[in-house]
Amino acid sequence: MVSKKLHWIYLTLIAVIMLIAGCSGAEEAKKTEGLKTGLSKDEISNEAFKDLFPLQYKSFYKTEKMEDTKYAGSINRSKYDHDKEPYLPILFNGYGFATQYTEDRGHAYANVDIRETARITDKSIGSCLTCKSTAVPHMIEEMGDDYWGGNFNKDIWPKAEAMGHSPIGCTDCHDPQTMELRITRPSFTKGMESQGIDISKATKNDMRSYVCAQCHVEYHFAAKNGEVTFPWANGFKPEDMYEYYETTAKENGFEKDWVHNISGTPMLKGQHPDFETHMEGPHGKAGVSCADCHMPYERVDGKKKITSHWWTSPLKTMEQSCGTCHTNREIDELKDRVTEIQDTHMEALHNAEDVSITAHYYVNKMIISGVSDDKIKQAQAAVRKGQWFWDICAAESSAGFHNPQGSMDSLRKSEVASNEAIRIATEELVKKGVNLEELIHEIEKAKQAVYDEKDNFKKKDHAVNSYFPALQPVAAPAAPKK
């Protein structure tokens, strides 16, 4: 009886949320219906919209001053807290992310940060700019496939600058002449088509998520031309995407993002899969759009009502982002619930991370101890899988909130796979007479050396040593994903 009652309460809540979302979409449609801006269809400058939509423009540039939440966001790039995620130079060793990783910054910094990051090299390709610049849609239209593989420093960036581009902005999501929501990145369209979804039939509420999903997603660079490609043919879940990488992607020539410098494993690098995680989570299943929470309606100067373009954590706008639907809960109570979910998630994330680190070092010892190639490959396959299910959570932006149950399940799978690699390695190393207590001690020494290094750019160098020799050059690969 109680379960039936809860079931109906849940269905009622979904209906209310869907009604609110639908009303929001209808109100947006009414605002833009018949609107003519007088701008060119080729306009790409954010500044062109400043006088037409001054309130929205001002709220967008609030992303220059993002305040920290507990698990994300900082504009102080010169400050490096080596106590925060200090072991990523181990997990990403041999890849660009081991050289530099920093806190999130607002969208207004997209073009600045892509130029400053050490992950961009003279071998980086055009695909690295895809979600950073408003010039990209026109560059793809003009250059075709030559855009994806074009040299970033020599050709792509100078061309975008010459076009007068802006950082992620108005025309990425809006038609400059009518302000209707639109898709400007073909990778999203192709990704949805791979699931049989025709975005031309999308509702207004769908589009309030789809415009965000052009970039806040998992992807890889296609082997044939470097094109940004979404691994969605099998679905949005981490296991669906992993199966895609193990089958379809390999059949199309893509096997890995890089080879790990410690374990010699062909690795996959997860990218901010916010859309996929949201769609599989409770809010996504209920039809809540990205914009409902991250771009809530707000009153400006207590008068005019606009859609906020301060793309930030809903924890900073809880009255508007959460209180609209959760009218039966106090805001402080809701905030405590979010914090509880995130704290639990981060504890599980770091536990899975530690097992993954250990697995890499065990495989390194297998290789230098002369274990058979067959056993090494078995262990490497488990290492690859374990880190994937960890990274797809670590790279996601909500610290588990978008899909609490799904994220915890992914981290459980990560630990299972990484522990399988350790089990295989342990059996073989015992046969070789390796002292496992000494091995564990050396792993802790390597981790401590990475942690103690205050220069972020040098941390990766301490992940390998005479006991755990590098298995390939430490230099970053030709085109690390952004």
C-alpha positions as CSV (number, residue, x, y, z in Angstrom):
1,M,0.0,0.0,0.0
2,V,2.8,2.4,0.9
3,S,4.8,1.6,-2.2
4,K,1.7,2.2,-4.4
5,K,1.2,5.6,-2.7
6,L,4.9,6.5,-3.2
7,H,4.6,5.4,-6.8
8,W,1.7,7.8,-7.4
9,I,3.4,10.6,-5.6
10,Y,6.4,10.1,-7.9
11,L,4.3,10.1,-11.1
12,T,2.5,13.3,-9.9
13,L,5.9,15.0,-9.3
14,I,7.0,14.0,-12.8
15,A,3.7,15.4,-14.3
16,V,4.2,18.7,-12.4
17,I,7.8,19.0,-13.6
18,M,6.8,18.2,-17.2
19,L,4.1,20.8,-17.0
20,I,6.5,23.4,-15.8
21,A,9.0,22.5,-18.4
22,G,6.4,22.6,-21.1
23,C,5.2,26.0,-19.9
24,S,8.7,27.3,-19.9
25,G,9.2,26.2,-23.5
26,A,5.9,27.8,-24.5
27,E,6.8,31.1,-22.9
28,E,10.2,31.0,-24.7
29,A,8.5,30.3,-28.0
30,K,6.2,33.2,-27.5
31,K,9.1,35.6,-26.8
32,T,10.9,34.7,-30.0
33,E,8.0,34.2,-32.3
34,G,8.2,36.7,-35.2
35,L,11.4,38.3,-33.8
36,K,13.7,39.9,-36.3
37,T,17.1,41.2,-35.0
38,G,18.2,42.9,-38.2
39,L,21.6,41.1,-37.9
40,S,23.3,39.1,-40.7
41,K,22.8,35.3,-40.8
42,D,26.6,35.0,-40.7
43,E,27.0,37.1,-37.5
44,I,29.3,35.4,-35.0
45,S,30.3,38.2,-32.6
46,N,28.7,38.2,-29.1
47,E,29.1,42.0,-29.0
48,A,26.6,42.3,-31.9
49,F,23.9,41.3,-29.4
50,K,24.9,43.6,-26.6
51,D,22.4,46.4,-27.3
52,L,19.7,44.1,-28.6
53,F,19.6,41.9,-25.5
54,P,21.6,43.9,-22.8
55,L,20.3,41.9,-19.8
56,Q,21.0,38.5,-21.3
57,Y,24.4,39.8,-22.5
58,K,25.3,41.0,-19.0
59,S,24.3,37.8,-17.4
60,F,26.4,35.8,-19.9
61,Y,29.5,37.8,-18.9
62,K,28.9,37.0,-15.3
63,T,30.7,33.8,-16.2
64,E,33.9,35.8,-15.9
65,K,33.3,35.9,-12.2
66,M,32.3,32.4,-11.3
67,E,32.4,31.7,-7.6
68,D,33.5,28.3,-6.3
69,T,31.2,25.6,-5.2
70,K,32.5,22.8,-3.1
71,Y,33.5,20.6,-6.0
72,A,34.0,23.0,-9.0
73,G,34.8,26.4,-10.3
74,S,37.7,28.8,-9.8
75,I,38.8,31.9,-11.7
76,N,42.1,32.1,-9.9
77,R,44.3,30.2,-12.4
78,S,47.5,31.2,-10.7
79,K,46.5,29.4,-7.5
80,Y,47.3,25.7,-7.5
81,D,46.1,23.6,-4.6
82,H,48.2,20.4,-4.8
83,D,46.0,18.7,-2.3
84,K,43.1,18.7,-4.8
85,E,43.2,15.8,-7.3
86,P,47.0,15.4,-7.0
87,Y,47.2,12.0,-8.6
88,L,45.8,12.8,-12.1
89,P,49.4,13.0,-13.5
90,I,49.6,9.3,-12.7
91,L,46.3,8.3,-14.2
92,F,46.9,10.3,-17.3
93,N,50.6,9.7,-17.6
94,G,51.8,10.0,-21.2
95,Y,48.8,12.2,-22.2
96,G,48.3,16.0,-22.3
97,F,46.2,16.0,-19.1
98,A,49.2,14.8,-17.1
99,T,51.0,17.9,-18.2
100,Q,48.3,20.4,-17.2
101,Y,44.9,20.3,-15.7
102,T,43.1,23.2,-14.0
103,E,39.8,24.1,-12.4
104,D,36.7,24.9,-14.5
105,R,36.2,28.4,-15.7
106,G,33.3,30.2,-17.2
107,H,32.4,30.1,-20.9
108,A,33.6,33.6,-21.4
109,Y,37.2,32.3,-21.0
110,A,36.9,29.6,-23.7
111,N,39.1,31.3,-26.3
112,V,41.6,32.6,-23.7
113,D,42.0,29.2,-22.1
114,I,42.4,27.2,-25.3
115,R,45.3,29.5,-26.2
116,E,47.0,29.3,-22.8
117,T,46.7,25.6,-22.1
118,A,49.9,23.5,-22.5
119,R,47.9,20.8,-24.0
120,I,47.8,22.6,-27.3
121,T,50.9,22.0,-29.3
122,D,52.1,22.5,-32.9
123,K,50.6,19.1,-33.7
124,S,47.1,19.9,-32.4
125,I,44.2,19.8,-34.8
126,G,41.1,21.9,-35.6
127,S,38.8,19.6,-33.7
128,C,40.3,21.1,-30.5
129,L,38.5,24.4,-31.2
130,T,35.1,22.9,-31.9
131,C,33.4,23.9,-28.7
132,K,35.4,27.0,-27.9
133,S,34.7,29.5,-30.8
134,T,31.6,31.0,-32.5
135,A,33.5,30.8,-35.8
136,V,33.5,27.0,-35.9
137,P,30.2,26.5,-37.7
138,H,31.2,28.8,-40.5
139,M,34.7,27.2,-40.7
140,I,33.2,23.7,-41.0
141,E,30.8,25.0,-43.7
142,E,33.7,26.6,-45.6
143,M,36.4,24.0,-45.0
144,G,34.5,20.7,-44.8
145,D,36.6,17.8,-43.5
146,D,39.7,19.9,-43.8
147,Y,38.6,21.8,-40.7
148,W,38.8,18.8,-38.4
149,G,42.4,17.8,-39.2
150,G,43.7,21.3,-39.9
151,N,46.7,22.5,-37.9
152,F,45.4,24.4,-34.9
153,N,48.3,26.9,-34.5
154,K,49.1,27.4,-38.1
155,D,45.7,27.4,-39.8
156,I,42.7,27.1,-37.6
157,W,43.3,29.6,-34.8
158,P,44.4,32.4,-37.2
159,K,41.4,31.8,-39.4
160,A,39.0,32.1,-36.5
161,E,40.6,35.3,-35.3
162,A,40.4,36.8,-38.8
163,M,36.7,36.0,-38.8
164,G,36.3,38.1,-35.6
165,H,35.1,35.2,-33.4
166,S,33.9,35.2,-29.8
167,P,34.1,32.6,-27.1
168,I,31.1,30.2,-26.8
169,G,28.2,32.5,-27.2
170,C,25.0,33.7,-28.7
171,T,25.2,32.3,-32.2
172,D,26.3,28.8,-31.0
173,C,22.7,28.3,-29.8
174,H,20.6,31.0,-31.5
175,D,19.8,31.9,-35.1
176,P,21.2,35.5,-35.2
177,Q,18.3,36.7,-37.2
178,T,15.4,35.2,-35.3
179,M,17.0,34.1,-32.0
180,E,15.4,30.6,-32.4
181,L,17.3,27.9,-30.8
182,R,19.4,25.9,-33.3
183,I,22.0,23.2,-33.6
184,T,25.3,24.5,-35.0
185,R,27.6,21.5,-34.4
186,P,27.1,18.6,-36.9
187,S,28.7,16.1,-34.5
188,F,25.6,16.3,-32.3
189,T,23.2,15.8,-35.2
190,K,25.2,12.7,-36.3
191,G,25.3,11.4,-32.8
192,M,21.6,11.6,-32.4
193,E,21.0,10.0,-35.8
194,S,23.1,7.1,-34.7
195,Q,20.3,6.4,-32.2
196,G,17.6,7.0,-34.8
197,I,16.7,10.4,-33.3
198,D,15.7,13.1,-35.8
199,I,16.5,16.4,-34.2
200,S,14.4,18.3,-36.7
201,K,11.4,17.0,-34.8
202,A,12.7,18.2,-31.4
203,T,10.3,20.1,-29.2
204,K,11.2,23.5,-27.7
205,N,11.9,21.7,-24.4
206,D,14.2,19.2,-26.1
207,M,16.1,22.1,-27.7
208,R,16.7,23.6,-24.2
209,S,19.0,20.6,-23.6
210,Y,20.1,19.9,-27.1
211,V,22.0,23.2,-27.5
212,C,24.0,22.4,-24.4
213,A,24.5,18.8,-25.6
214,Q,26.5,20.0,-28.6
215,C,29.5,20.3,-26.3
216,H,28.8,18.9,-22.8
217,V,29.3,15.3,-24.0
218,E,31.7,12.5,-24.4
219,Y,33.5,12.3,-27.8
220,H,36.5,11.1,-29.7
221,F,38.4,12.1,-32.8
222,A,37.6,9.9,-35.8
223,A,40.6,8.0,-37.1
224,K,40.1,8.9,-40.7
225,N,39.9,12.7,-40.4
226,G,40.0,13.8,-36.8
227,E,36.3,14.6,-36.8
228,V,34.6,15.1,-33.4
229,T,32.5,12.0,-33.0
230,F,29.9,11.0,-30.3
231,P,29.9,7.3,-29.2
232,W,26.1,7.1,-28.8
233,A,25.0,4.3,-31.3
234,N,24.4,1.9,-28.4
235,G,23.0,4.4,-25.9
236,F,24.0,7.1,-23.4
237,K,25.1,4.8,-20.5
238,P,28.8,4.4,-19.7
239,E,28.6,0.7,-20.5
240,D,26.9,1.5,-23.8
241,M,29.6,3.9,-24.8
242,Y,32.3,1.5,-23.7
243,E,30.8,-1.2,-25.9
244,Y,30.8,1.3,-28.8
245,Y,34.6,1.9,-28.3
246,E,35.3,-1.8,-28.1
247,T,33.4,-2.6,-31.3
248,T,32.2,0.2,-33.7
249,A,35.1,2.6,-33.0
250,K,37.7,-0.1,-33.4
251,E,36.1,-1.2,-36.6
252,N,36.4,2.4,-37.8
253,G,40.1,2.6,-36.9
254,F,39.9,4.3,-33.5
255,E,41.4,2.2,-30.7
256,K,42.7,4.6,-28.1
257,D,43.3,8.2,-27.1
258,W,46.8,7.4,-25.9
259,V,49.1,4.6,-24.6
260,H,49.6,4.8,-20.8
261,N,53.2,5.6,-19.9
262,I,53.2,3.3,-16.8
263,S,51.1,0.3,-17.8
264,G,51.5,0.4,-21.5
265,T,47.7,0.2,-21.8
266,P,45.8,1.7,-24.8
267,M,43.5,4.1,-22.9
268,L,40.3,6.0,-23.4
269,K,40.0,9.6,-22.1
270,G,36.5,10.5,-20.9
271,Q,35.2,14.0,-21.6
272,H,32.5,15.9,-19.6
273,P,29.5,13.6,-20.4
274,D,27.0,15.9,-18.7
275,F,24.2,15.5,-21.2
276,E,24.4,11.7,-21.2
277,T,24.6,11.4,-17.4
278,H,21.7,13.9,-17.1
279,M,19.5,12.0,-19.6
280,E,19.9,8.7,-17.7
281,G,19.3,10.4,-14.3
282,P,16.1,11.2,-12.5
283,H,15.7,14.8,-13.8
284,G,16.5,13.8,-17.4
285,K,14.0,10.9,-17.2
286,A,11.4,13.4,-15.9
287,G,11.8,15.7,-18.9
288,V,13.7,18.5,-17.1
289,S,16.0,20.3,-19.5
290,C,19.5,21.6,-18.9
291,A,18.2,25.2,-19.1
292,D,15.5,24.6,-16.4
293,C,18.3,24.3,-13.8
294,H,21.3,26.0,-15.3
295,M,19.5,28.9,-17.0
296,P,16.5,29.7,-14.8
297,Y,14.2,32.6,-15.2
298,E,15.2,35.6,-13.0
299,R,13.9,39.0,-12.2
300,V,16.3,41.8,-13.1
301,D,16.2,44.8,-10.8
302,G,13.0,43.3,-9.4
303,K,11.2,43.9,-12.7
304,K,11.9,42.3,-16.0
305,K,11.9,38.5,-16.3
306,I,14.6,37.0,-18.4
307,T,16.3,33.6,-18.9
308,S,19.6,33.8,-17.1
309,H,22.6,33.2,-19.3
310,W,24.9,32.9,-16.3
311,W,25.7,29.2,-17.1
312,T,26.7,28.1,-13.6
313,S,25.9,25.6,-10.8
314,P,22.3,25.6,-9.7
315,L,23.6,25.7,-6.2
316,K,24.1,29.4,-6.7
317,T,20.5,30.0,-7.9
318,M,18.6,27.4,-5.9
319,E,15.5,29.5,-5.4
320,Q,15.0,29.8,-9.1
321,S,16.6,26.5,-10.2
322,C,15.2,24.2,-7.6
323,G,12.5,25.9,-5.7
324,T,10.3,26.3,-8.7
325,C,9.6,22.5,-8.9
326,H,10.5,21.4,-5.4
327,T,7.9,23.5,-3.6
328,N,7.4,21.0,-0.9
329,R,11.1,21.3,0.4
330,E,13.0,24.0,2.1
331,I,16.0,25.3,0.1
332,D,18.5,24.5,2.8
333,E,17.1,21.0,3.0
334,L,17.6,20.6,-0.8
335,K,21.1,22.0,-0.6
336,D,22.0,19.6,2.2
337,R,20.7,16.7,0.0
338,V,22.8,17.8,-3.0
339,T,25.9,18.1,-0.7
340,E,25.2,14.6,0.7
341,I,25.0,13.1,-2.8
342,Q,28.2,14.8,-3.9
343,D,30.2,14.0,-0.8
344,T,29.2,10.3,-1.1
345,H,30.1,10.3,-4.8
346,M,33.5,11.9,-4.3
347,E,34.5,9.5,-1.7
348,A,33.6,6.6,-4.0
349,L,35.4,8.3,-6.9
350,H,38.6,8.6,-5.0
351,N,38.4,5.0,-3.8
352,A,38.0,3.8,-7.4
353,E,40.8,6.2,-8.5
354,D,43.2,4.7,-6.0
355,V,42.5,1.1,-7.2
356,S,43.1,2.2,-10.8
357,I,46.4,3.8,-9.9
358,T,47.5,0.6,-8.2
359,A,46.5,-1.5,-11.2
360,H,48.7,0.6,-13.5
361,Y,51.7,0.0,-11.3
362,Y,51.0,-3.8,-11.0
363,V,50.9,-4.1,-14.8
364,N,54.2,-2.1,-15.1
365,K,55.8,-4.7,-12.8
366,M,54.3,-7.5,-14.9
367,I,56.0,-6.1,-18.0
368,I,59.4,-5.6,-16.5
369,S,59.3,-9.0,-14.8
370,G,58.8,-10.8,-18.1
371,V,55.2,-12.0,-17.6
372,S,53.7,-13.5,-20.8
373,D,52.1,-11.2,-23.3
374,D,48.8,-13.0,-23.0
375,K,48.5,-12.3,-19.3
376,I,49.7,-8.7,-19.7
377,K,47.1,-8.0,-22.3
378,Q,44.4,-9.5,-20.0
379,A,45.5,-7.2,-17.2
380,Q,45.7,-4.2,-19.5
381,A,42.2,-4.8,-20.8
382,A,40.9,-4.7,-17.2
383,V,43.0,-1.5,-16.5
384,R,41.5,0.2,-19.6
385,K,37.9,-0.8,-18.5
386,G,38.5,0.2,-14.9
387,Q,39.8,3.6,-15.7
388,W,37.0,4.3,-18.3
389,F,34.3,3.7,-15.7
390,W,36.2,5.9,-13.2
391,D,37.0,8.7,-15.7
392,I,33.5,8.9,-17.2
393,C,32.4,10.0,-13.6
394,A,35.5,12.1,-12.9
395,A,35.1,14.0,-16.1
396,E,31.4,14.7,-15.5
397,S,30.6,18.1,-14.0
398,S,28.0,17.5,-11.4
399,A,30.0,15.4,-8.8
400,G,27.4,12.6,-9.2
401,F,24.3,14.7,-8.9
402,H,23.0,14.4,-12.5
403,N,22.6,10.6,-11.9
404,P,23.5,9.5,-8.4
405,Q,22.6,5.8,-8.8
406,G,24.2,5.5,-12.2
407,S,27.4,7.2,-11.2
408,M,27.8,5.0,-8.1
409,D,27.2,1.9,-10.3
410,S,29.9,3.1,-12.7
411,L,32.4,3.5,-9.9
412,R,31.6,0.0,-8.6
413,K,32.3,-1.4,-12.1
414,S,35.5,0.6,-12.1
415,E,36.8,-1.0,-8.9
416,V,35.8,-4.5,-10.0
417,A,37.7,-4.2,-13.3
418,S,40.8,-2.6,-11.7
419,N,40.8,-5.2,-9.0
420,E,40.7,-7.9,-11.7
421,A,43.8,-6.4,-13.2
422,I,45.5,-6.5,-9.8
423,R,44.4,-10.2,-9.3
424,I,45.8,-11.3,-12.7
425,A,49.0,-9.4,-12.0
426,T,49.4,-10.8,-8.5
427,E,49.1,-14.4,-9.6
428,E,51.8,-13.9,-12.2
429,L,54.1,-11.8,-10.1
430,V,54.1,-14.4,-7.3
431,K,55.2,-17.0,-9.9
432,K,58.1,-14.7,-10.8
433,G,59.1,-14.4,-7.1
434,V,58.3,-10.6,-6.9
435,N,58.1,-9.3,-3.4
436,L,54.5,-7.9,-3.2
437,E,55.1,-6.0,0.0
438,E,58.0,-4.2,-1.6
439,L,55.8,-3.5,-4.7
440,I,53.1,-1.9,-2.6
441,H,55.7,0.2,-0.7
442,E,57.1,1.4,-4.0
443,I,53.6,2.4,-5.3
444,E,53.1,4.5,-2.2
445,K,56.5,6.1,-2.6
446,A,55.7,7.0,-6.2
447,K,52.3,8.5,-5.2
448,Q,53.9,10.5,-2.4
449,A,56.6,11.9,-4.8
450,V,53.9,13.1,-7.2
451,Y,51.9,14.6,-4.3
452,D,54.9,16.4,-2.8
453,E,56.0,18.1,-6.1
454,K,54.7,21.7,-5.9
455,D,55.3,22.4,-9.6
456,N,52.2,21.1,-11.4
457,F,54.0,20.7,-14.7
458,K,56.6,18.4,-13.1
459,K,54.2,16.1,-11.2
460,K,54.0,13.6,-14.1
461,D,57.8,13.1,-14.0
462,H,57.6,11.6,-10.5
463,A,55.0,9.0,-11.5
464,V,57.9,6.9,-13.1
465,N,61.2,6.0,-11.6
466,S,63.9,3.3,-11.6
467,Y,61.5,0.8,-10.0
468,F,58.6,1.7,-12.3
469,P,60.3,2.7,-15.6
470,A,58.5,4.6,-18.3
471,L,57.2,2.3,-21.1
472,Q,57.0,5.1,-23.7
473,P,58.1,8.7,-24.1
474,V,56.4,11.1,-21.6
475,A,55.7,13.7,-24.3
476,A,52.1,14.6,-25.0
477,P,50.4,12.9,-28.0
478,A,49.8,14.7,-31.3
479,A,46.3,15.8,-30.6
480,P,45.1,15.5,-27.0
481,K,41.3,16.0,-26.6
482,K,40.1,19.2,-25.1
